[in-house]
Amino acid sequence: MLQKASQFMRQANLINGEWVQADSGKTIDVINPATGLKIGTVPKSGGAETRRAIEAANEAFKSFRKTSALERSKLLRKLHDAIMDNQDSLAELLTIEQGKSLTESRGEIGSSAAYVLWFAEEARRTYGDVVPSPWADRRILVTKEPVGVIAAITPWNFPSSMLSRKLGPALAAGCTAVVKPASQTPYSGLAWGALCEEVGFPKGVVNVLTGSAGEIGDEICANPLVKKITFTGSTEIGKLLIEKSASTVKKVSMELGGNAPFIVFDDADIDRAVEGSITAKYRNSGQTCVCTNRFFVQAGIYDAFVEKFAAASSKLKVGSGLDEGVQQGPLIDGKAVEKVEEFISDATAKGGKVVAGGKRHALGGSFFEPTVIANATTEMKFMKEEIFGPVAPVFRFETEEEAIELANNTEFGLASYFYTGNLGRAFRVMEGLKYGMVGVNEGLITTPEAPFGGVKESGLGREGGHQGIEDYLDTKYVCIGGL
Ligand code: ADP
């Protein structure tokens, strides 16, 4: 274990200010995807531990809800500073458990801190309204209040920043939290517990526990003390959580799967489009919900684009995230590699042509070559399913209308990208895409200032922007009469 990373590595649950093991004493092994070796363990908790964490959060809420917006803002600013002061240690921990390159990990930790800072600022701007009254003797006030205890369930691909977008607004609003990080990457989530403790959030305000997803999830959904669930993960589990939490009518925010299109028109700057394609496809080895799943390239530049894109993809340096200069780390595990192989064999059986990569990397383990597949068709699996790996299928199209139709032909609607040099087209396509986010001549668009989120089966709610705190607030209408 590296010196820096171990500083924030906690192998226990944080419940009501205490670092504790699971009731059963059972643990889960955590594996470094770059080496296949065990890093450590975390508690395998279940329903009982979850109930205690929820009760602790509920108790803490009684006083935390009364803190001033300015106090919470100051605490969040301290949290931001603590994250940035420890950026290298937190990045190392993230790379060791997740696999991404150190450059990407530093970027993710920086992004986590940036969300915290944004919500430290937004904490002071949860304005209500004074509404003109229809009655001469009454006044109408509309105020915003924290919803109460929230539960955050987060995935393994961005174990730090996905939590920052949830904890940031929750704490800014005055909510308390129960957090369940993914079992593959629990340490970055537990580190948030350590950091929140260090900067002075009172005990019980942030509780973090690891363990059986099903048991923890069931308790969160059924427990009436939890007022909101915020989840990032698969559409399948998101639907399950919405269904299960219906019995207690909770607010839900869902950041679910994507099937991002990346359209390149004949009038685009090809080099810029290739550069954007590399970022939009291979970030985190293709394991992000906003990674391009389908490239649509207009016939006139198809061959030129494929050639340049394949060449750029082949140049990416694959290796352990800890090694200098590495641009693509391993996939999260062996199952992810098998899934990627299935997509490739399905495509080649249906006429797809591998023009870059196409197989497991010589490094072994779960390393995979950045792969480009030309001659993609709508019959291939990746037209409908999320790849979540470094495979780039490139489809050919003729007209603008066809491109929009192909792009929208999915039940998902998270991120989309297109490249054009024509202003009129930019507006027509931007308005035609049924997506929560659109990058025009840009392949990397996430930032705390903007609302991140999807439409259709990609989710509900927005993270970031001034919208990001709304989901953590209830609106209260107060009518003052007898004036
Ligand atoms: P992925 O396919 O990216 O692993 P999942 O949706 O399976 O996405 O996982 C995202 C998060 O949801 C993880 O923290 C995981 O442990 C959690 N999770 C998985 N199954 C359930 C469940 N039944 N209830 C609650 N959380 C779950």
Residues whose N, C-alpha, C, O or C-beta is under 5 A from the ligand:
A	BS01	ADP	I153 T154 P155 K180 P181 A182 S183 A213 G214 G217 T232 G233 S234 I237
